Amino acid sequence: MREILGELGNGKRRGPDDGEGGGGSGTGSGSGDSDGGEFAAGTRRAALAYAREFGWPVVPGAQARPEETGAVCGCPRGRDCPAPGAHPFDPQLLAATTDARMVGWWWATRPGAPIMLATGGRAPCALTLPVPAGVWAVEELDRQGVRTGPVAAGASRLALLVRPYELPELGELLGTRYGAVPGALRFHGPGGHLTLPPSLAAGAGGPAGADRPDRPDRAGKAGRAARWLRPPERRAGRVALPRAAWLLDVLIEAGFSLGVLSEQQ
């Protein structure tokens, strides 16, 4: 667990073709950028890469700004928003698209906006856990020889991307196989959304934003940038994704063990 947590802290692991402030269509955290303009440019490149290369529908999220008392979301709820900078707003989620011209225009007019993936349909779904439980789950899946797909680390949660599923399918699986599901485990399925790297979002105990755009992974008042712990990889022309059912045993165990795992850090 400590090895993965170390990677989260020092910015190792990057998305495909993620250079340090250079060109390309990288989808990583852009930790080599030296100013806000470079970070915004990297975010736009990443959004375009998701849409063009992976066929993932994206839409810009509400941007948050840091203040001494916490993050203030750019949506009408402002300081009362429970997820500042981590949800779609103007345009709404239904506008998510893979059209490169639209995606390029959005991030040109809203530089640095968080990247929201519209989950479900033909796009990946995701299962997320708080970081301590998520890290343990990834290591346990590795120990069992279960192949994971892309894994994204946000400020406080780890997201494991999975093949698209339908809600009735998920409900039947959970109802017949498991007696209970931990509240710490969240399902991002059809009609849902997920924040993709290198978006800035509010970290635990601090607002969103960055006082050091070249180090967007910094915690505290600056918030953190999401990053790929395991970036998307193409196999046979598409991003390889596991089925949710292959991961659920371990993720549910991790969710129920969250308190113990947090104390072990």
Helices and strands as residue ranges (DSSP letters): H 2-10, H 36-53, E 58-60, E 64-67, E 70-73, G 78-80, G 93-95, H 100-109, E 115-118, E 125-130, H 131-144, E 151-153, E 157-162, H 167-177, E 186-188, E 193-196, E 200-201, G 220-222, E 224-225, E 227-230, E 234-235, E 238-239, H 244-256, H 258-263
